[in-house]
Amino acid sequence: MTSPQRLAALPAGTAATVRVPATSANLGPGFDAFGLALDLCDEVRAEVVDGAGLRVRVEGQGAGVVPTDERHLVVRVLREELAAAGFTAPGLDVLCRNVIPHGRGLGSSASAIVAGLAAARALLLAAGAVAEHEQETRARVLLEASRREGHPDNAAPAVHGGFTIAWTRGEDPTHPDAVRSVRLAVHPDVRAVVCVPAEELATSRARALLPATVPHGDAALTAGRAGLLVHALTTDPSLLLDATEERLHQAQRAPAMPRSAELLRALRAEGLAAVVSGAGPSVLVLTDEAGVGRVSGLAAQGAWDVHARPVHAAGVDWS
């Protein structure tokens, strides 16, 4: 019987701070592939301390709700990533400053996973336990985050920023080349406006509403619009309304979020390129500077929390 590997302890005083943006996946027709990073960032500070034990503090979103012990998602992922590298942090102090709403389709779980992975890599780098280039670190974080999430649509923009197209390759999710992504610059005239409701919606519930098959015509239309959306987001924003049309998931999920479906219809009827953000129930609008006020006016009728945010170009940042 093989004895378990003995993990080396990182030295006390090793610390890292990580900032991860919110993300919006799908963007209408880019189901499970397209994602956009938004300038709405969670911050995590992790420090190895003397002795043993764990201290977790949560400020902002999730405070008083999410666990503050070893079950905390950032902590679990951080410890797993350290262990995969052969290290541990017996004493650990973690401070989470959260601004990304939970359960609203803005990638909060992907951001937490990316934060845990990036914090672990940053601690290893600070302690001199690994030596890798930034590109290698981002590739590692994207691979592991996508494996834990099940798909890379939120992980890719959280890691790389901007507008991303992500896909998987092969059947081995642990292969270094299993997840790929490209990052594209968004046209400077594009503004992202997120309408966030008070109610939450579990991604698992939203995904359970999707049919096993779709009509060929619906799939063909959606594929064409996905191609058009790449052009609209990067080159010609005047095409965004047509480019965000799709027939694969938003209408199917509408029964789980009737207020979102109603706002979506109202915004699009006014010529605004609105989509459900991720699995919902938040609504994302891709517009220009003049359209920001129009979105706020329509959303104000339903008590939505409106965030007009620039696209976050850098992705996860660690120091």
ChimeraX commands (.cxc) that place a marker at each C-alpha (Angstrom):
marker #1 position 0.00,0.00,0.00 radius 0.5
marker #1 position 1.44,3.38,-1.01 radius 0.5
marker #1 position 1.62,5.99,1.74 radius 0.5
marker #1 position 0.04,9.38,0.98 radius 0.5
marker #1 position 2.34,12.11,-0.29 radius 0.5
marker #1 position 3.66,14.37,2.45 radius 0.5
marker #1 position 2.87,18.00,1.61 radius 0.5
marker #1 position 5.43,20.73,2.23 radius 0.5
marker #1 position 4.17,23.72,4.21 radius 0.5
marker #1 position 4.40,27.16,2.68 radius 0.5
marker #1 position 6.24,29.62,4.93 radius 0.5
marker #1 position 4.24,31.92,7.19 radius 0.5
marker #1 position 3.97,35.44,5.84 radius 0.5
marker #1 position 3.45,34.33,2.25 radius 0.5
marker #1 position 0.52,36.38,0.93 radius 0.5
marker #1 position -1.33,37.17,-2.27 radius 0.5
marker #1 position -4.21,39.39,-3.38 radius 0.5
marker #1 position -6.40,38.40,-6.31 radius 0.5
marker #1 position -9.06,40.37,-8.19 radius 0.5
marker #1 position -11.52,38.59,-10.49 radius 0.5
marker #1 position -14.18,40.19,-12.72 radius 0.5
marker #1 position -17.83,39.25,-13.04 radius 0.5
marker #1 position -18.73,37.56,-16.29 radius 0.5
marker #1 position -21.75,37.18,-18.54 radius 0.5
marker #1 position -21.92,33.96,-20.55 radius 0.5
marker #1 position -23.76,33.00,-23.76 radius 0.5
marker #1 position -24.50,36.60,-24.89 radius 0.5
marker #1 position -27.57,35.19,-26.62 radius 0.5
marker #1 position -26.49,32.82,-29.43 radius 0.5
marker #1 position -23.03,31.86,-28.10 radius 0.5
marker #1 position -24.38,29.17,-25.77 radius 0.5
marker #1 position -21.69,27.62,-23.52 radius 0.5
marker #1 position -18.97,29.29,-25.62 radius 0.5
marker #1 position -19.13,33.10,-25.55 radius 0.5
marker #1 position -18.36,35.19,-22.48 radius 0.5
marker #1 position -17.77,38.81,-21.53 radius 0.5
marker #1 position -15.83,40.14,-18.53 radius 0.5
marker #1 position -17.44,43.04,-16.67 radius 0.5
marker #1 position -15.72,45.65,-14.52 radius 0.5
marker #1 position -17.35,44.39,-11.32 radius 0.5
marker #1 position -14.62,42.63,-9.36 radius 0.5
marker #1 position -14.38,40.43,-6.28 radius 0.5
marker #1 position -11.14,40.66,-4.29 radius 0.5
marker #1 position -9.55,37.86,-2.26 radius 0.5
marker #1 position -6.55,38.21,0.03 radius 0.5
marker #1 position -4.93,35.01,1.30 radius 0.5
marker #1 position -2.04,34.84,3.77 radius 0.5
marker #1 position -0.20,31.88,5.27 radius 0.5
marker #1 position 0.00,32.40,9.05 radius 0.5
marker #1 position 1.83,30.69,11.91 radius 0.5
marker #1 position 0.29,27.63,13.49 radius 0.5
marker #1 position -2.69,25.74,12.18 radius 0.5
marker #1 position -6.26,26.72,11.52 radius 0.5
marker #1 position -8.39,28.75,9.17 radius 0.5
marker #1 position -9.88,32.22,9.38 radius 0.5
marker #1 position -12.31,33.31,6.67 radius 0.5
marker #1 position -13.96,36.73,6.52 radius 0.5
marker #1 position -16.54,37.68,3.91 radius 0.5
marker #1 position -17.57,41.26,3.19 radius 0.5
marker #1 position -20.31,42.35,0.80 radius 0.5
marker #1 position -22.20,39.79,-1.29 radius 0.5
marker #1 position -22.71,36.50,0.56 radius 0.5
marker #1 position -21.69,37.86,3.96 radius 0.5
marker #1 position -23.52,35.93,6.68 radius 0.5
marker #1 position -24.74,33.38,4.12 radius 0.5
marker #1 position -21.77,31.54,2.59 radius 0.5
marker #1 position -19.79,29.22,4.91 radius 0.5
marker #1 position -16.69,30.59,6.57 radius 0.5
marker #1 position -14.96,27.27,7.22 radius 0.5
marker #1 position -13.26,24.68,5.02 radius 0.5
marker #1 position -16.45,24.45,2.90 radius 0.5
marker #1 position -15.91,27.96,1.52 radius 0.5
marker #1 position -15.48,27.58,-2.25 radius 0.5
marker #1 position -12.40,29.78,-2.55 radius 0.5
marker #1 position -10.72,27.95,0.33 radius 0.5
marker #1 position -11.56,24.49,-1.01 radius 0.5
marker #1 position -10.19,25.30,-4.46 radius 0.5
marker #1 position -7.11,27.04,-3.06 radius 0.5
marker #1 position -6.22,24.09,-0.85 radius 0.5
marker #1 position -6.78,21.58,-3.68 radius 0.5
marker #1 position -4.53,23.54,-6.02 radius 0.5
marker #1 position -1.78,23.82,-3.39 radius 0.5
marker #1 position -2.00,20.08,-2.74 radius 0.5
marker #1 position -1.77,19.33,-6.47 radius 0.5
marker #1 position 1.57,21.15,-6.43 radius 0.5
marker #1 position 2.72,19.27,-3.33 radius 0.5
marker #1 position 2.18,22.05,-0.78 radius 0.5
marker #1 position -0.14,23.05,2.02 radius 0.5
marker #1 position -0.90,26.07,4.19 radius 0.5
marker #1 position -1.64,24.74,7.71 radius 0.5
marker #1 position -2.50,28.23,8.93 radius 0.5
marker #1 position -4.51,30.31,6.50 radius 0.5
marker #1 position -6.18,33.71,6.72 radius 0.5
marker #1 position -8.60,34.58,3.88 radius 0.5
marker #1 position -10.48,37.85,3.35 radius 0.5
marker #1 position -13.12,37.98,0.59 radius 0.5
marker #1 position -14.50,41.34,-0.52 radius 0.5
marker #1 position -17.43,40.39,-2.77 radius 0.5
marker #1 position -19.34,42.68,-5.10 radius 0.5
marker #1 position -20.51,40.13,-7.71 radius 0.5
marker #1 position -24.15,39.19,-6.96 radius 0.5
marker #1 position -24.66,35.51,-6.20 radius 0.5
marker #1 position -27.08,33.34,-8.15 radius 0.5
marker #1 position -27.86,36.03,-10.73 radius 0.5
marker #1 position -26.09,34.76,-13.85 radius 0.5
marker #1 position -22.95,36.89,-13.43 radius 0.5
marker #1 position -20.42,34.10,-12.96 radius 0.5
marker #1 position -20.02,34.34,-9.18 radius 0.5
marker #1 position -19.11,30.65,-8.80 radius 0.5
marker #1 position -16.65,30.75,-11.70 radius 0.5
marker #1 position -15.09,33.91,-10.27 radius 0.5
marker #1 position -14.70,32.23,-6.86 radius 0.5
marker #1 position -13.08,29.18,-8.44 radius 0.5
marker #1 position -10.74,31.35,-10.51 radius 0.5
marker #1 position -9.90,33.37,-7.38 radius 0.5
marker #1 position -9.03,30.21,-5.43 radius 0.5
marker #1 position -6.86,28.84,-8.23 radius 0.5
marker #1 position -5.12,32.16,-8.90 radius 0.5
marker #1 position -4.52,32.76,-5.18 radius 0.5
marker #1 position -2.91,29.33,-4.87 radius 0.5
marker #1 position -0.65,29.93,-7.87 radius 0.5
marker #1 position 0.24,33.39,-6.53 radius 0.5
marker #1 position 1.14,31.96,-3.12 radius 0.5
marker #1 position 3.32,29.31,-4.75 radius 0.5
marker #1 position 5.04,31.95,-6.86 radius 0.5
marker #1 position 5.56,34.25,-3.85 radius 0.5
marker #1 position 7.13,31.39,-1.89 radius 0.5
marker #1 position 9.39,30.42,-4.78 radius 0.5
marker #1 position 7.73,26.99,-4.86 radius 0.5
marker #1 position 7.05,27.19,-8.60 radius 0.5
marker #1 position 8.49,29.17,-11.47 radius 0.5
marker #1 position 6.12,29.86,-14.35 radius 0.5
marker #1 position 5.31,32.65,-16.76 radius 0.5
marker #1 position 2.04,34.56,-16.47 radius 0.5
marker #1 position 0.73,32.88,-19.62 radius 0.5
marker #1 position 1.36,29.45,-18.06 radius 0.5
marker #1 position -0.45,30.48,-14.89 radius 0.5
marker #1 position -3.49,31.72,-16.82 radius 0.5
marker #1 position -3.59,28.53,-18.89 radius 0.5
marker #1 position -3.47,26.40,-15.75 radius 0.5
marker #1 position -6.21,28.44,-14.04 radius 0.5
marker #1 position -8.46,28.27,-17.10 radius 0.5
marker #1 position -8.03,24.50,-17.41 radius 0.5
marker #1 position -8.78,23.77,-13.77 radius 0.5
marker #1 position -11.63,26.29,-13.51 radius 0.5
marker #1 position -13.30,24.86,-16.60 radius 0.5
marker #1 position -12.96,21.32,-15.28 radius 0.5
marker #1 position -14.65,22.28,-12.05 radius 0.5
marker #1 position -17.37,24.35,-13.76 radius 0.5
marker #1 position -18.07,21.77,-16.46 radius 0.5
marker #1 position -17.68,24.28,-19.32 radius 0.5
marker #1 position -15.39,27.26,-19.98 radius 0.5
marker #1 position -17.83,30.04,-20.96 radius 0.5
marker #1 position -17.53,31.94,-17.65 radius 0.5
marker #1 position -14.02,30.83,-16.75 radius 0.5
marker #1 position -12.43,32.16,-19.96 radius 0.5
marker #1 position -13.46,35.83,-19.56 radius 0.5
marker #1 position -12.75,35.68,-15.81 radius 0.5
marker #1 position -9.21,34.57,-16.60 radius 0.5
marker #1 position -8.46,36.57,-19.76 radius 0.5
marker #1 position -10.89,39.51,-19.70 radius 0.5
marker #1 position -12.63,41.05,-22.70 radius 0.5
marker #1 position -14.85,39.07,-25.05 radius 0.5
marker #1 position -13.86,35.40,-25.19 radius 0.5
marker #1 position -14.77,32.37,-27.25 radius 0.5
marker #1 position -13.91,29.13,-25.47 radius 0.5
marker #1 position -14.12,25.48,-26.41 radius 0.5
marker #1 position -13.01,22.05,-25.22 radius 0.5
marker #1 position -10.92,19.48,-27.08 radius 0.5
marker #1 position -10.61,15.70,-26.70 radius 0.5
marker #1 position -12.08,13.50,-24.00 radius 0.5
marker #1 position -9.49,13.97,-21.23 radius 0.5
marker #1 position -10.47,17.09,-19.21 radius 0.5
marker #1 position -7.08,17.09,-17.45 radius 0.5
marker #1 position -5.02,17.27,-20.64 radius 0.5
marker #1 position -3.14,20.62,-20.78 radius 0.5
marker #1 position -4.74,21.33,-24.17 radius 0.5
marker #1 position -8.28,20.28,-23.17 radius 0.5
marker #1 position -9.58,23.85,-22.95 radius 0.5
marker #1 position -8.82,26.58,-25.45 radius 0.5
marker #1 position -9.99,30.16,-25.75 radius 0.5
marker #1 position -9.44,33.28,-27.79 radius 0.5
marker #1 position -9.81,36.81,-26.48 radius 0.5
marker #1 position -11.12,39.55,-28.76 radius 0.5
marker #1 position -11.16,43.29,-28.18 radius 0.5
marker #1 position -14.66,44.76,-27.90 radius 0.5
marker #1 position -15.52,47.78,-30.08 radius 0.5
marker #1 position -14.90,50.97,-28.02 radius 0.5
marker #1 position -18.49,52.18,-28.53 radius 0.5
marker #1 position -20.03,49.15,-26.80 radius 0.5
marker #1 position -21.36,49.62,-23.26 radius 0.5
marker #1 position -22.54,46.75,-21.07 radius 0.5
marker #1 position -25.54,47.34,-18.82 radius 0.5
marker #1 position -26.63,44.65,-16.38 radius 0.5
marker #1 position -30.10,44.61,-14.85 radius 0.5
marker #1 position -30.00,42.54,-11.65 radius 0.5
marker #1 position -33.21,41.39,-9.92 radius 0.5
marker #1 position -33.60,40.72,-6.22 radius 0.5
marker #1 position -34.42,37.05,-6.77 radius 0.5
marker #1 position -31.83,34.35,-7.40 radius 0.5
marker #1 position -31.96,31.40,-9.81 radius 0.5
marker #1 position -29.84,28.25,-9.51 radius 0.5
marker #1 position -27.99,27.40,-12.71 radius 0.5
marker #1 position -28.95,23.76,-12.27 radius 0.5
marker #1 position -32.66,24.66,-12.30 radius 0.5
marker #1 position -32.29,26.81,-15.42 radius 0.5
marker #1 position -30.30,24.14,-17.26 radius 0.5
marker #1 position -32.86,21.46,-16.37 radius 0.5
marker #1 position -35.43,23.32,-18.48 radius 0.5
marker #1 position -33.45,22.91,-21.69 radius 0.5
marker #1 position -34.76,20.32,-24.19 radius 0.5
marker #1 position -32.65,17.36,-25.27 radius 0.5
marker #1 position -33.11,18.27,-28.95 radius 0.5
marker #1 position -33.94,21.41,-30.92 radius 0.5
marker #1 position -35.31,21.92,-34.46 radius 0.5
marker #1 position -32.67,22.10,-37.17 radius 0.5
marker #1 position -33.90,25.53,-38.27 radius 0.5
marker #1 position -33.49,26.95,-34.77 radius 0.5
marker #1 position -29.95,25.56,-34.52 radius 0.5
marker #1 position -29.06,26.95,-37.95 radius 0.5
marker #1 position -30.38,30.43,-37.15 radius 0.5
marker #1 position -28.56,30.52,-33.81 radius 0.5
marker #1 position -25.25,29.41,-35.36 radius 0.5
marker #1 position -25.52,32.17,-37.95 radius 0.5
marker #1 position -26.28,34.78,-35.32 radius 0.5
marker #1 position -23.29,33.64,-33.25 radius 0.5
marker #1 position -21.00,34.32,-36.17 radius 0.5
marker #1 position -22.62,37.71,-36.70 radius 0.5
marker #1 position -22.23,38.55,-33.01 radius 0.5
marker #1 position -18.45,38.21,-33.21 radius 0.5
marker #1 position -18.44,40.82,-35.98 radius 0.5
marker #1 position -20.95,43.08,-34.21 radius 0.5
marker #1 position -19.12,43.11,-30.88 radius 0.5
marker #1 position -15.71,43.73,-32.36 radius 0.5
marker #1 position -16.35,45.76,-35.53 radius 0.5
marker #1 position -19.92,46.97,-36.12 radius 0.5
marker #1 position -22.11,47.45,-33.01 radius 0.5
marker #1 position -25.03,48.63,-35.18 radius 0.5
marker #1 position -25.71,44.93,-35.83 radius 0.5
marker #1 position -25.99,43.91,-32.16 radius 0.5
marker #1 position -29.78,43.62,-32.07 radius 0.5
marker #1 position -29.90,41.09,-34.91 radius 0.5
marker #1 position -26.71,39.41,-33.72 radius 0.5
marker #1 position -28.08,38.61,-30.25 radius 0.5
marker #1 position -31.13,36.71,-31.53 radius 0.5
marker #1 position -31.20,33.01,-30.61 radius 0.5
marker #1 position -33.64,30.10,-30.27 radius 0.5
marker #1 position -31.84,27.58,-28.08 radius 0.5
marker #1 position -32.21,28.55,-24.43 radius 0.5
marker #1 position -33.80,31.87,-23.43 radius 0.5
marker #1 position -37.43,31.13,-24.31 radius 0.5
marker #1 position -37.05,27.64,-22.88 radius 0.5
marker #1 position -35.89,29.05,-19.53 radius 0.5
marker #1 position -38.45,31.86,-19.40 radius 0.5
marker #1 position -40.89,29.98,-17.07 radius 0.5
marker #1 position -38.21,30.02,-14.35 radius 0.5
marker #1 position -37.69,33.80,-14.66 radius 0.5
marker #1 position -40.86,35.50,-15.93 radius 0.5
marker #1 position -39.75,39.00,-14.88 radius 0.5
marker #1 position -36.51,38.59,-16.82 radius 0.5
marker #1 position -38.40,37.38,-19.89 radius 0.5
marker #1 position -40.74,40.36,-19.67 radius 0.5
marker #1 position -37.87,42.87,-19.39 radius 0.5
marker #1 position -36.04,41.13,-22.23 radius 0.5
marker #1 position -39.05,41.53,-24.52 radius 0.5
marker #1 position -39.51,45.18,-23.54 radius 0.5
marker #1 position -35.87,46.08,-24.15 radius 0.5
marker #1 position -35.67,44.32,-27.50 radius 0.5
marker #1 position -38.95,45.90,-28.61 radius 0.5
marker #1 position -37.19,49.26,-28.10 radius 0.5
marker #1 position -34.31,48.17,-30.34 radius 0.5
marker #1 position -31.90,47.36,-27.50 radius 0.5
marker #1 position -29.70,44.25,-27.76 radius 0.5
marker #1 position -30.79,42.53,-24.55 radius 0.5
marker #1 position -30.01,38.93,-23.57 radius 0.5
marker #1 position -30.30,36.81,-20.47 radius 0.5
marker #1 position -26.96,36.91,-18.65 radius 0.5
marker #1 position -25.70,33.36,-18.33 radius 0.5
marker #1 position -28.43,31.16,-16.88 radius 0.5
marker #1 position -30.20,34.26,-15.53 radius 0.5
marker #1 position -32.06,35.88,-14.04 radius 0.5
marker #1 position -30.01,39.04,-14.72 radius 0.5
marker #1 position -30.43,40.71,-18.11 radius 0.5
marker #1 position -27.45,42.05,-20.04 radius 0.5
marker #1 position -27.81,44.83,-22.61 radius 0.5
marker #1 position -25.10,45.58,-25.16 radius 0.5
marker #1 position -25.60,49.16,-26.24 radius 0.5
marker #1 position -23.89,52.52,-26.75 radius 0.5
marker #1 position -23.57,55.53,-24.45 radius 0.5
marker #1 position -26.97,56.89,-25.50 radius 0.5
marker #1 position -28.63,53.56,-24.82 radius 0.5
marker #1 position -27.51,53.35,-21.19 radius 0.5
marker #1 position -30.15,55.85,-20.03 radius 0.5
marker #1 position -32.88,54.14,-22.05 radius 0.5
marker #1 position -32.10,50.83,-20.34 radius 0.5
marker #1 position -32.19,52.44,-16.91 radius 0.5
marker #1 position -35.56,54.04,-17.68 radius 0.5
marker #1 position -37.17,50.76,-18.73 radius 0.5
marker #1 position -35.63,48.77,-15.87 radius 0.5
marker #1 position -36.72,51.36,-13.28 radius 0.5
marker #1 position -40.32,50.29,-13.81 radius 0.5
marker #1 position -39.54,46.86,-12.33 radius 0.5
marker #1 position -37.21,47.72,-9.42 radius 0.5
marker #1 position -34.10,46.29,-11.08 radius 0.5
marker #1 position -30.61,47.09,-9.81 radius 0.5
marker #1 position -28.91,48.53,-12.88 radius 0.5
marker #1 position -25.11,48.44,-13.34 radius 0.5
marker #1 position -23.58,50.23,-16.33 radius 0.5
marker #1 position -20.09,48.77,-16.49 radius 0.5
marker #1 position -17.23,48.90,-18.97 radius 0.5
marker #1 position -15.85,45.65,-20.30 radius 0.5
marker #1 position -13.05,44.42,-18.04 radius 0.5
marker #1 position -10.09,44.04,-20.37 radius 0.5
marker #1 position -7.47,42.42,-18.12 radius 0.5
marker #1 position -9.15,39.42,-16.48 radius 0.5
marker #1 position -7.90,37.97,-13.20 radius 0.5
marker #1 position -5.12,39.96,-11.56 radius 0.5
marker #1 position -2.85,38.74,-8.77 radius 0.5
marker #1 position -0.12,40.35,-6.71 radius 0.5
marker link #1:1,2 radius 0.2
marker link #1:2,3 radius 0.2
marker link #1:3,4 radius 0.2
marker link #1:4,5 radius 0.2
marker link #1:5,6 radius 0.2
marker link #1:6,7 radius 0.2
marker link #1:7,8 radius 0.2
marker link #1:8,9 radius 0.2
marker link #1:9,10 radius 0.2
marker link #1:10,11 radius 0.2
marker link #1:11,12 radius 0.2
marker link #1:12,13 radius 0.2
marker link #1:13,14 radius 0.2
marker link #1:14,15 radius 0.2
marker link #1:15,16 radius 0.2
marker link #1:16,17 radius 0.2
marker link #1:17,18 radius 0.2
marker link #1:18,19 radius 0.2
marker link #1:19,20 radius 0.2
marker link #1:20,21 radius 0.2
marker link #1:21,22 radius 0.2
marker link #1:22,23 radius 0.2
marker link #1:23,24 radius 0.2
marker link #1:24,25 radius 0.2
marker link #1:25,26 radius 0.2
marker link #1:26,27 radius 0.2
marker link #1:27,28 radius 0.2
marker link #1:28,29 radius 0.2
marker link #1:29,30 radius 0.2
marker link #1:30,31 radius 0.2
marker link #1:31,32 radius 0.2
marker link #1:32,33 radius 0.2
marker link #1:33,34 radius 0.2
marker link #1:34,35 radius 0.2
marker link #1:35,36 radius 0.2
marker link #1:36,37 radius 0.2
marker link #1:37,38 radius 0.2
marker link #1:38,39 radius 0.2
marker link #1:39,40 radius 0.2
marker link #1:40,41 radius 0.2
marker link #1:41,42 radius 0.2
marker link #1:42,43 radius 0.2
marker link #1:43,44 radius 0.2
marker link #1:44,45 radius 0.2
marker link #1:45,46 radius 0.2
marker link #1:46,47 radius 0.2
marker link #1:47,48 radius 0.2
marker link #1:48,49 radius 0.2
marker link #1:49,50 radius 0.2
marker link #1:50,51 radius 0.2
marker link #1:51,52 radius 0.2
marker link #1:52,53 radius 0.2
marker link #1:53,54 radius 0.2
marker link #1:54,55 radius 0.2
marker link #1:55,56 radius 0.2
marker link #1:56,57 radius 0.2
marker link #1:57,58 radius 0.2
marker link #1:58,59 radius 0.2
marker link #1:59,60 radius 0.2
marker link #1:60,61 radius 0.2
marker link #1:61,62 radius 0.2
marker link #1:62,63 radius 0.2
marker link #1:63,64 radius 0.2
marker link #1:64,65 radius 0.2
marker link #1:65,66 radius 0.2
marker link #1:66,67 radius 0.2
marker link #1:67,68 radius 0.2
marker link #1:68,69 radius 0.2
marker link #1:69,70 radius 0.2
marker link #1:70,71 radius 0.2
marker link #1:71,72 radius 0.2
marker link #1:72,73 radius 0.2
marker link #1:73,74 radius 0.2
marker link #1:74,75 radius 0.2
marker link #1:75,76 radius 0.2
marker link #1:76,77 radius 0.2
marker link #1:77,78 radius 0.2
marker link #1:78,79 radius 0.2
marker link #1:79,80 radius 0.2
marker link #1:80,81 radius 0.2
marker link #1:81,82 radius 0.2
marker link #1:82,83 radius 0.2
marker link #1:83,84 radius 0.2
marker link #1:84,85 radius 0.2
marker link #1:85,86 radius 0.2
marker link #1:86,87 radius 0.2
marker link #1:87,88 radius 0.2
marker link #1:88,89 radius 0.2
marker link #1:89,90 radius 0.2
marker link #1:90,91 radius 0.2
marker link #1:91,92 radius 0.2
marker link #1:92,93 radius 0.2
marker link #1:93,94 radius 0.2
marker link #1:94,95 radius 0.2
marker link #1:95,96 radius 0.2
marker link #1:96,97 radius 0.2
marker link #1:97,98 radius 0.2
marker link #1:98,99 radius 0.2
marker link #1:99,100 radius 0.2
marker link #1:100,101 radius 0.2
marker link #1:101,102 radius 0.2
marker link #1:102,103 radius 0.2
marker link #1:103,104 radius 0.2
marker link #1:104,105 radius 0.2
marker link #1:105,106 radius 0.2
marker link #1:106,107 radius 0.2
marker link #1:107,108 radius 0.2
marker link #1:108,109 radius 0.2
marker link #1:109,110 radius 0.2
marker link #1:110,111 radius 0.2
marker link #1:111,112 radius 0.2
marker link #1:112,113 radius 0.2
marker link #1:113,114 radius 0.2
marker link #1:114,115 radius 0.2
marker link #1:115,116 radius 0.2
marker link #1:116,117 radius 0.2
marker link #1:117,118 radius 0.2
marker link #1:118,119 radius 0.2
marker link #1:119,120 radius 0.2
marker link #1:120,121 radius 0.2
marker link #1:121,122 radius 0.2
marker link #1:122,123 radius 0.2
marker link #1:123,124 radius 0.2
marker link #1:124,125 radius 0.2
marker link #1:125,126 radius 0.2
marker link #1:126,127 radius 0.2
marker link #1:127,128 radius 0.2
marker link #1:128,129 radius 0.2
marker link #1:129,130 radius 0.2
marker link #1:130,131 radius 0.2
marker link #1:131,132 radius 0.2
marker link #1:132,133 radius 0.2
marker link #1:133,134 radius 0.2
marker link #1:134,135 radius 0.2
marker link #1:135,136 radius 0.2
marker link #1:136,137 radius 0.2
marker link #1:137,138 radius 0.2
marker link #1:138,139 radius 0.2
marker link #1:139,140 radius 0.2
marker link #1:140,141 radius 0.2
marker link #1:141,142 radius 0.2
marker link #1:142,143 radius 0.2
marker link #1:143,144 radius 0.2
marker link #1:144,145 radius 0.2
marker link #1:145,146 radius 0.2
marker link #1:146,147 radius 0.2
marker link #1:147,148 radius 0.2
marker link #1:148,149 radius 0.2
marker link #1:149,150 radius 0.2
marker link #1:150,151 radius 0.2
marker link #1:151,152 radius 0.2
marker link #1:152,153 radius 0.2
marker link #1:153,154 radius 0.2
marker link #1:154,155 radius 0.2
marker link #1:155,156 radius 0.2
marker link #1:156,157 radius 0.2
marker link #1:157,158 radius 0.2
marker link #1:158,159 radius 0.2
marker link #1:159,160 radius 0.2
marker link #1:160,161 radius 0.2
marker link #1:161,162 radius 0.2
marker link #1:162,163 radius 0.2
marker link #1:163,164 radius 0.2
marker link #1:164,165 radius 0.2
marker link #1:165,166 radius 0.2
marker link #1:166,167 radius 0.2
marker link #1:167,168 radius 0.2
marker link #1:168,169 radius 0.2
marker link #1:169,170 radius 0.2
marker link #1:170,171 radius 0.2
marker link #1:171,172 radius 0.2
marker link #1:172,173 radius 0.2
marker link #1:173,174 radius 0.2
marker link #1:174,175 radius 0.2
marker link #1:175,176 radius 0.2
marker link #1:176,177 radius 0.2
marker link #1:177,178 radius 0.2
marker link #1:178,179 radius 0.2
marker link #1:179,180 radius 0.2
marker link #1:180,181 radius 0.2
marker link #1:181,182 radius 0.2
marker link #1:182,183 radius 0.2
marker link #1:183,184 radius 0.2
marker link #1:184,185 radius 0.2
marker link #1:185,186 radius 0.2
marker link #1:186,187 radius 0.2
marker link #1:187,188 radius 0.2
marker link #1:188,189 radius 0.2
marker link #1:189,190 radius 0.2
marker link #1:190,191 radius 0.2
marker link #1:191,192 radius 0.2
marker link #1:192,193 radius 0.2
marker link #1:193,194 radius 0.2
marker link #1:194,195 radius 0.2
marker link #1:195,196 radius 0.2
marker link #1:196,197 radius 0.2
marker link #1:197,198 radius 0.2
marker link #1:198,199 radius 0.2
marker link #1:199,200 radius 0.2
marker link #1:200,201 radius 0.2
marker link #1:201,202 radius 0.2
marker link #1:202,203 radius 0.2
marker link #1:203,204 radius 0.2
marker link #1:204,205 radius 0.2
marker link #1:205,206 radius 0.2
marker link #1:206,207 radius 0.2
marker link #1:207,208 radius 0.2
marker link #1:208,209 radius 0.2
marker link #1:209,210 radius 0.2
marker link #1:210,211 radius 0.2
marker link #1:211,212 radius 0.2
marker link #1:212,213 radius 0.2
marker link #1:213,214 radius 0.2
marker link #1:214,215 radius 0.2
marker link #1:215,216 radius 0.2
marker link #1:216,217 radius 0.2
marker link #1:217,218 radius 0.2
marker link #1:218,219 radius 0.2
marker link #1:219,220 radius 0.2
marker link #1:220,221 radius 0.2
marker link #1:221,222 radius 0.2
marker link #1:222,223 radius 0.2
marker link #1:223,224 radius 0.2
marker link #1:224,225 radius 0.2
marker link #1:225,226 radius 0.2
marker link #1:226,227 radius 0.2
marker link #1:227,228 radius 0.2
marker link #1:228,229 radius 0.2
marker link #1:229,230 radius 0.2
marker link #1:230,231 radius 0.2
marker link #1:231,232 radius 0.2
marker link #1:232,233 radius 0.2
marker link #1:233,234 radius 0.2
marker link #1:234,235 radius 0.2
marker link #1:235,236 radius 0.2
marker link #1:236,237 radius 0.2
marker link #1:237,238 radius 0.2
marker link #1:238,239 radius 0.2
marker link #1:239,240 radius 0.2
marker link #1:240,241 radius 0.2
marker link #1:241,242 radius 0.2
marker link #1:242,243 radius 0.2
marker link #1:243,244 radius 0.2
marker link #1:244,245 radius 0.2
marker link #1:245,246 radius 0.2
marker link #1:246,247 radius 0.2
marker link #1:247,248 radius 0.2
marker link #1:248,249 radius 0.2
marker link #1:249,250 radius 0.2
marker link #1:250,251 radius 0.2
marker link #1:251,252 radius 0.2
marker link #1:252,253 radius 0.2
marker link #1:253,254 radius 0.2
marker link #1:254,255 radius 0.2
marker link #1:255,256 radius 0.2
marker link #1:256,257 radius 0.2
marker link #1:257,258 radius 0.2
marker link #1:258,259 radius 0.2
marker link #1:259,260 radius 0.2
marker link #1:260,261 radius 0.2
marker link #1:261,262 radius 0.2
marker link #1:262,263 radius 0.2
marker link #1:263,264 radius 0.2
marker link #1:264,265 radius 0.2
marker link #1:265,266 radius 0.2
marker link #1:266,267 radius 0.2
marker link #1:267,268 radius 0.2
marker link #1:268,269 radius 0.2
marker link #1:269,270 radius 0.2
marker link #1:270,271 radius 0.2
marker link #1:271,272 radius 0.2
marker link #1:272,273 radius 0.2
marker link #1:273,274 radius 0.2
marker link #1:274,275 radius 0.2
marker link #1:275,276 radius 0.2
marker link #1:276,277 radius 0.2
marker link #1:277,278 radius 0.2
marker link #1:278,279 radius 0.2
marker link #1:279,280 radius 0.2
marker link #1:280,281 radius 0.2
marker link #1:281,282 radius 0.2
marker link #1:282,283 radius 0.2
marker link #1:283,284 radius 0.2
marker link #1:284,285 radius 0.2
marker link #1:285,286 radius 0.2
marker link #1:286,287 radius 0.2
marker link #1:287,288 radius 0.2
marker link #1:288,289 radius 0.2
marker link #1:289,290 radius 0.2
marker link #1:290,291 radius 0.2
marker link #1:291,292 radius 0.2
marker link #1:292,293 radius 0.2
marker link #1:293,294 radius 0.2
marker link #1:294,295 radius 0.2
marker link #1:295,296 radius 0.2
marker link #1:296,297 radius 0.2
marker link #1:297,298 radius 0.2
marker link #1:298,299 radius 0.2
marker link #1:299,300 radius 0.2
marker link #1:300,301 radius 0.2
marker link #1:301,302 radius 0.2
marker link #1:302,303 radius 0.2
marker link #1:303,304 radius 0.2
marker link #1:304,305 radius 0.2
marker link #1:305,306 radius 0.2
marker link #1:306,307 radius 0.2
marker link #1:307,308 radius 0.2
marker link #1:308,309 radius 0.2
marker link #1:309,310 radius 0.2
marker link #1:310,311 radius 0.2
marker link #1:311,312 radius 0.2
marker link #1:312,313 radius 0.2
marker link #1:313,314 radius 0.2
marker link #1:314,315 radius 0.2
marker link #1:315,316 radius 0.2
marker link #1:316,317 radius 0.2
marker link #1:317,318 radius 0.2
marker link #1:318,319 radius 0.2
view
